[in-house]
């Protein structure tokens, strides 16, 4: 909330080039800026020109630092300080001129000293700039390599799901954003022929979300090893409870997961369970309408609670279930409008007769056309054959 309340006084993110640059690299850039400023002194004493160069160099460094890392209101006193800088330097030069220990400089000597000093300072500044940008390029290449590796791991952990049984078709797809995210879609065929399919979304972005997503997939598949035994209606609530017990010990405190899971039995019966996830859209060709299925339950990994519930769902031949992550529903256009449930409903209704793979691609294409993708976009689509 504080972030939203005080956003008005912050620079636009694209202007704050050095905000995230660590000091171990930033000091080279600031030192390079410092050495750019050397003032031609004419008859000014050597001591005077060194003081002027130092003051002007510090002023330049402060401008870079304040505009790059501090909120914009701090620029106002910097502007005011510029009106005092000239009189301050003039007072120092006049004071030095009255001192008997400060020798005067002839114009010839002053020009020669200025030329040599400017040349040396330019060379030092150039070398520092080149070193800084070389280090930034190396860091950028390292981050890009890590990001490509993380995307490769993510694709391995979240492949496209295309599964067909006698009673059900299951299709799942995840399109990652530029950042590494935590969306997960998975389907598991149990030894007795039943299928458990689920879609999960880890809160946040980056490697931490991707790592937790991998942990969640491993934990879910481990928890479902004995799902063939016992009453099928309790398998999904039990899965949620097990995940909620495991996740708090392998994640950062603020992270959590939302999850929607389905059990699709070989005899055609079906159940679902949800943990703080977006609603499921149920299309019925008999009714020719879409209905929303949602439950108010806690997300996974935040609180040590139990009592997760699941519900049976009646699916007639041709019925379709669709669940999408926030990356699809919260895509915004230039006016700030979200793609939302209503547009997703229209997209489903217009493509419901197509094969599931084509239907999923059409939904994602509609979201991409509506607005720029900023988050992983993941879908799980199920049809009763």
C-alpha positions as CSV (number, residue, x, y, z in Angstrom):
1,X,0.0,0.0,0.0
2,X,2.9,2.4,0.8
3,X,4.3,1.6,-2.6
4,X,1.0,2.7,-4.3
5,X,0.5,5.7,-2.0
6,X,3.9,7.3,-2.7
7,X,4.3,6.3,-6.3
8,X,3.6,9.9,-7.4
9,X,7.0,11.2,-6.3
10,X,9.1,8.5,-8.0
11,X,10.8,8.8,-11.3
12,X,9.4,6.6,-14.1
13,X,11.2,3.3,-14.0
14,X,12.8,3.7,-17.4
15,X,14.6,6.9,-16.2
16,X,16.1,5.4,-13.1
17,X,19.0,3.7,-15.0
18,X,21.3,3.3,-12.0
19,X,18.7,2.5,-9.3
20,X,19.5,-1.2,-9.3
21,X,23.2,-0.9,-10.2
22,X,25.3,-2.1,-7.2
23,X,27.9,0.2,-5.7
24,X,30.8,-2.1,-6.7
25,X,30.1,-1.1,-10.3
26,X,28.4,2.3,-10.0
27,X,31.4,4.0,-8.4
28,X,33.3,3.6,-11.7
29,X,30.7,5.5,-13.6
30,X,30.5,8.3,-10.9
31,X,34.3,8.6,-10.9
32,X,34.2,8.9,-14.7
33,X,31.7,11.7,-14.5
34,X,33.8,13.4,-11.9
35,X,36.9,13.5,-14.1
36,X,35.0,15.0,-17.1
37,X,34.8,18.4,-15.4
38,X,37.9,20.5,-15.4
39,X,37.6,24.2,-15.9
40,X,39.9,26.4,-17.9
41,X,41.4,28.8,-15.4
42,X,43.3,31.5,-17.3
43,X,45.1,33.4,-14.6
44,X,43.5,31.5,-11.8
45,X,45.9,29.9,-9.4
46,X,46.5,26.2,-9.5
47,X,44.9,25.8,-6.1
48,X,41.8,27.7,-7.3
49,X,41.4,25.6,-10.4
50,X,41.7,22.3,-8.5
51,X,39.0,23.5,-6.1
52,X,36.8,24.5,-8.9
53,X,37.3,21.2,-10.7
54,X,36.6,19.3,-7.5
55,X,33.4,21.3,-6.7
56,X,32.1,21.0,-10.3
57,X,32.9,17.3,-10.4
58,X,31.1,16.6,-7.1
59,X,28.1,18.6,-8.4
60,X,28.0,16.5,-11.6
61,X,28.2,13.3,-9.5
62,X,25.4,14.5,-7.3
63,X,23.2,15.2,-10.3
64,X,23.7,11.7,-11.6
65,X,23.2,10.1,-8.2
66,X,20.0,12.1,-7.3
67,X,18.3,11.7,-10.6
68,X,19.2,8.0,-10.9
69,X,18.5,6.7,-7.4
70,X,16.4,9.2,-5.4
71,X,12.7,10.4,-5.8
72,X,12.4,13.4,-8.1
73,X,11.5,16.0,-5.3
74,X,15.2,15.8,-4.3
75,X,16.0,17.5,-7.6
76,X,14.4,20.7,-6.4
77,X,17.1,21.5,-3.8
78,X,19.7,20.5,-6.4
79,X,18.3,23.2,-8.8
80,X,18.4,25.7,-6.0
81,X,22.0,24.9,-5.2
82,X,23.1,25.8,-8.7
83,X,22.2,29.4,-8.0
84,X,24.6,29.4,-5.0
85,X,27.4,27.4,-6.8
86,X,28.6,30.4,-8.9
87,X,28.9,32.9,-6.0
88,X,30.5,30.2,-3.8
89,X,33.2,29.5,-6.3
90,X,33.8,33.2,-7.0
91,X,34.2,33.9,-3.3
92,X,36.8,31.1,-3.0
93,X,38.8,32.3,-6.0
94,X,38.7,35.9,-4.7
95,X,39.8,34.7,-1.3
96,X,42.7,32.7,-2.7
97,X,43.8,35.7,-4.8
98,X,44.3,37.7,-1.6
99,X,46.5,35.1,0.0
100,X,50.2,35.8,-0.2
101,X,51.1,32.1,-0.3
102,X,49.1,31.6,-3.5
103,X,51.1,32.5,-6.6
104,X,49.5,34.0,-9.7
105,X,49.6,32.0,-13.0
106,X,50.5,33.6,-16.3
107,X,48.1,33.0,-19.2
108,X,50.7,30.9,-21.1
109,X,51.3,28.6,-18.1
110,X,47.6,28.5,-17.3
111,X,46.7,27.4,-20.8
112,X,49.4,24.8,-20.9
113,X,48.4,23.4,-17.5
114,X,44.7,23.4,-18.5
115,X,45.4,21.6,-21.8
116,X,47.5,18.8,-20.1
117,X,45.0,18.5,-17.3
118,X,42.0,18.2,-19.6
119,X,43.8,15.6,-21.7
120,X,44.7,13.5,-18.7
121,X,41.2,13.8,-17.1
122,X,39.6,12.9,-20.5
123,X,41.8,9.8,-20.8
124,X,41.0,8.7,-17.2
125,X,37.3,9.4,-17.7
126,X,37.3,7.5,-20.9
127,X,39.1,4.5,-19.4
128,X,36.6,4.5,-16.4
129,X,33.6,4.7,-18.8
130,X,34.9,1.8,-20.9
131,X,35.6,-0.3,-17.8
132,X,32.1,0.4,-16.4
133,X,30.3,-0.4,-19.7
134,X,32.4,-3.6,-20.1
135,X,31.4,-4.7,-16.6
136,X,27.7,-3.9,-17.4
137,X,27.9,-5.9,-20.6
138,X,29.4,-8.9,-18.8
139,X,26.7,-8.7,-16.2
140,X,24.0,-8.4,-18.8
141,X,25.4,-11.4,-20.6
142,X,25.5,-13.4,-17.4
143,X,21.9,-12.5,-16.5
144,X,20.7,-13.3,-20.1
145,X,22.4,-16.7,-19.9
146,X,20.8,-17.5,-16.6
147,X,17.4,-16.3,-17.9
148,X,17.7,-18.6,-21.0
149,X,18.7,-21.5,-18.7
150,X,15.8,-20.8,-16.4
151,X,13.4,-20.6,-19.4
152,X,14.8,-23.9,-20.6
153,X,14.2,-25.5,-17.2
154,X,10.7,-24.0,-17.1
155,X,9.8,-25.5,-20.5
156,X,11.1,-28.9,-19.3
157,X,9.0,-28.7,-16.1
158,X,5.9,-27.3,-17.8
159,X,5.6,-29.1,-21.2
160,X,2.4,-28.8,-23.3
161,X,-0.2,-31.4,-22.0
162,X,-2.2,-33.3,-24.6
163,X,-3.9,-36.3,-23.0
164,X,-6.9,-38.4,-24.2
165,X,-8.7,-41.2,-22.4
166,X,-11.9,-43.0,-23.3
167,X,-14.0,-40.4,-21.4
168,X,-11.9,-37.2,-21.3
169,X,-9.6,-35.0,-23.3
170,X,-7.1,-32.9,-21.4
171,X,-5.0,-30.0,-22.9
172,X,-2.7,-27.7,-21.0
173,X,-0.3,-25.1,-22.3
174,X,1.9,-22.4,-20.7
175,X,3.4,-19.5,-22.5
176,X,6.1,-17.9,-20.3
177,X,6.6,-14.2,-20.2
178,X,10.1,-12.5,-20.5
179,X,10.6,-13.1,-16.8
180,X,10.8,-16.5,-15.2
181,X,7.4,-17.2,-13.6
182,X,5.7,-19.9,-11.5
183,X,2.8,-21.1,-13.6
184,X,2.4,-24.9,-13.7
185,X,0.0,-27.2,-15.6
186,X,0.3,-30.9,-15.2
187,X,-1.7,-34.1,-15.7
188,X,-1.1,-37.5,-14.2
189,X,-2.5,-40.8,-15.3
190,X,-3.1,-43.1,-12.2
191,X,-2.5,-46.8,-12.3
192,X,-6.2,-47.5,-12.4
193,X,-6.7,-45.2,-15.5
194,X,-8.1,-42.2,-13.7
195,X,-6.5,-38.8,-14.5
196,X,-5.7,-35.9,-12.1
197,X,-5.0,-32.6,-13.9
198,X,-4.2,-29.4,-12.2
199,X,-3.1,-25.8,-12.8
200,X,-1.1,-23.8,-10.3
201,X,0.3,-20.3,-10.1
202,X,3.1,-19.3,-7.7
203,X,2.8,-15.7,-6.6
204,X,5.6,-13.5,-7.9
205,X,8.2,-13.7,-10.6
206,X,11.9,-14.6,-11.0
207,X,13.9,-17.6,-10.1
208,X,12.4,-18.0,-6.7
209,X,8.9,-18.5,-8.2
210,X,10.3,-20.9,-10.8
211,X,12.1,-22.9,-8.2
212,X,9.1,-23.1,-6.0
213,X,7.0,-24.2,-9.0
214,X,9.4,-27.1,-9.6
215,X,9.1,-28.0,-5.9
216,X,5.3,-27.9,-6.0
217,X,5.2,-30.2,-9.1
218,X,7.5,-32.7,-7.3
219,X,5.5,-32.5,-4.1
220,X,2.2,-32.9,-6.0
221,X,3.3,-36.0,-8.0
222,X,4.7,-37.5,-4.8
223,X,1.4,-36.9,-2.9
224,X,-0.6,-38.5,-5.7
225,X,1.4,-41.8,-5.7
226,X,-1.3,-43.6,-3.7
227,X,-4.3,-41.6,-5.1
228,X,-5.7,-44.7,-6.8
229,X,-6.6,-46.1,-3.4
230,X,-9.4,-44.8,-1.2
231,X,-12.5,-42.8,-2.2
232,X,-11.8,-40.7,-5.3
233,X,-13.7,-37.7,-3.8
234,X,-11.2,-37.2,-1.1
235,X,-8.0,-37.3,-3.2
236,X,-8.1,-33.7,-4.2
237,X,-8.7,-32.2,-0.8
238,X,-6.0,-34.5,0.6
239,X,-3.6,-33.2,-2.1
240,X,-4.3,-29.6,-1.1
241,X,-3.7,-30.3,2.5
242,X,-0.4,-32.1,1.9
243,X,0.9,-29.3,-0.3
244,X,-0.2,-26.7,2.3
245,X,1.9,-28.6,4.9
246,X,5.0,-28.9,2.7
247,X,5.2,-25.5,1.0
248,X,5.7,-23.3,4.1
249,X,9.1,-25.1,4.8
250,X,10.6,-24.5,1.3
251,X,9.6,-21.0,0.4
252,X,10.0,-17.3,1.4
253,X,7.3,-16.1,3.9
254,X,5.4,-13.9,1.4
255,X,5.1,-16.5,-1.3
256,X,2.1,-18.7,-1.9
257,X,0.4,-20.8,-4.6
258,X,-3.1,-20.9,-6.0
259,X,-4.3,-24.2,-7.5
260,X,-7.2,-25.8,-9.3
261,X,-7.3,-29.6,-9.6
262,X,-9.6,-32.0,-11.3
263,X,-10.0,-35.8,-10.9
264,X,-11.3,-37.4,-14.0
265,X,-12.3,-41.0,-13.4
266,X,-12.2,-43.7,-16.1
267,X,-15.9,-44.3,-15.6
268,X,-16.7,-40.6,-16.5
269,X,-17.2,-39.2,-13.0
270,X,-15.4,-36.0,-12.1
271,X,-14.4,-33.9,-9.0
272,X,-12.7,-30.6,-8.6
273,X,-11.0,-28.6,-5.8
274,X,-9.7,-25.1,-5.7
275,X,-7.3,-23.0,-3.5
276,X,-7.8,-19.3,-4.1
277,X,-7.6,-19.7,-7.9
278,X,-9.5,-18.0,-10.7
279,X,-13.0,-19.4,-11.4
280,X,-13.5,-22.4,-13.7
281,X,-15.6,-21.8,-16.7
282,X,-18.0,-24.7,-17.5
283,X,-19.5,-24.8,-21.0
284,X,-22.5,-27.0,-21.6
285,X,-23.6,-27.7,-25.2
286,X,-27.0,-28.9,-23.9
287,X,-27.7,-25.6,-22.1
288,X,-25.7,-23.5,-24.6
289,X,-24.2,-21.4,-21.8
290,X,-21.2,-20.8,-19.6
291,X,-21.3,-21.1,-15.9
292,X,-18.6,-20.1,-13.3
293,X,-17.4,-22.5,-10.7
294,X,-15.5,-21.0,-7.8
295,X,-14.8,-21.6,-4.1
296,X,-13.6,-19.3,-1.4
297,X,-10.6,-21.2,0.0
298,X,-7.2,-20.1,1.3
299,X,-4.1,-20.3,-1.0
300,X,-1.4,-22.9,-0.4
301,X,1.6,-22.2,1.8
302,X,0.4,-19.1,3.8
303,X,-1.4,-20.5,6.8
304,X,-1.1,-24.0,8.5
305,X,-4.8,-24.8,7.9
306,X,-6.6,-27.9,6.9
307,X,-10.2,-28.6,5.9
308,X,-9.8,-28.1,2.2
309,X,-12.9,-29.4,0.3
310,X,-13.7,-30.7,-3.1
311,X,-16.9,-31.1,-5.1
312,X,-18.3,-33.6,-7.5
313,X,-19.2,-32.2,-10.9
314,X,-21.6,-33.6,-13.4
315,X,-20.2,-33.5,-16.9
316,X,-22.3,-34.5,-19.9
317,X,-20.7,-35.5,-23.3
318,X,-19.3,-32.4,-24.9
319,X,-19.0,-30.4,-21.7
320,X,-15.9,-28.3,-21.6
321,X,-14.0,-26.9,-18.5
322,X,-11.5,-24.1,-18.9
323,X,-9.3,-22.5,-16.2
324,X,-6.8,-19.7,-16.9
325,X,-4.2,-18.0,-14.7
326,X,-4.0,-14.3,-14.0
327,X,-1.5,-13.9,-16.9
328,X,-4.5,-14.3,-19.2
329,X,-7.3,-12.7,-17.2
330,X,-5.3,-9.6,-16.2
331,X,-3.8,-8.6,-19.6
332,X,-4.5,-4.9,-20.0
333,X,-5.0,-2.9,-23.2
334,X,-3.8,0.7,-23.6
335,X,-6.9,2.0,-21.9
336,X,-6.1,-0.1,-18.8
337,X,-9.0,-2.5,-19.2
338,X,-8.4,-6.1,-18.3
339,X,-9.1,-9.1,-20.6
340,X,-11.2,-10.5,-17.8
341,X,-13.7,-13.3,-17.4
342,X,-16.3,-11.9,-19.8
343,X,-13.9,-11.7,-22.8
344,X,-12.6,-15.2,-21.9
345,X,-16.2,-16.5,-21.9
346,X,-16.8,-15.0,-25.4
347,X,-13.5,-16.5,-26.7
348,X,-14.5,-19.9,-25.3
349,X,-18.0,-19.7,-26.8
350,X,-16.6,-18.9,-30.2
351,X,-14.1,-21.8,-30.3
352,X,-15.8,-24.5,-28.2
353,X,-16.4,-26.8,-31.2
354,X,-12.7,-26.8,-32.2
355,X,-10.1,-29.3,-31.1
356,X,-8.8,-28.4,-27.6
357,X,-5.3,-27.5,-28.9
358,X,-6.8,-25.0,-31.4
359,X,-9.2,-23.7,-28.8
360,X,-6.3,-23.1,-26.3
361,X,-4.2,-21.3,-29.0
362,X,-7.2,-19.2,-29.9
363,X,-7.7,-18.1,-26.3
364,X,-4.0,-17.2,-25.9
365,X,-4.0,-15.4,-29.3
366,X,-7.0,-13.4,-28.2
367,X,-5.3,-12.3,-25.0
368,X,-2.1,-11.4,-26.9
369,X,-4.1,-9.3,-29.3
370,X,-5.9,-7.5,-26.5
371,X,-2.8,-6.4,-24.7
372,X,0.9,-6.9,-24.0
373,X,1.8,-10.1,-22.1
374,X,3.5,-9.3,-18.8
375,X,3.0,-12.6,-16.9
376,X,3.0,-16.3,-17.7
377,X,-0.2,-17.2,-19.6
378,X,-1.4,-20.7,-18.8
379,X,-4.5,-22.7,-19.6
380,X,-6.0,-26.0,-18.7
381,X,-8.9,-27.2,-20.9
382,X,-10.9,-30.4,-20.3
383,X,-13.6,-31.9,-22.5
384,X,-15.9,-34.8,-21.7
385,X,-15.7,-37.0,-24.7
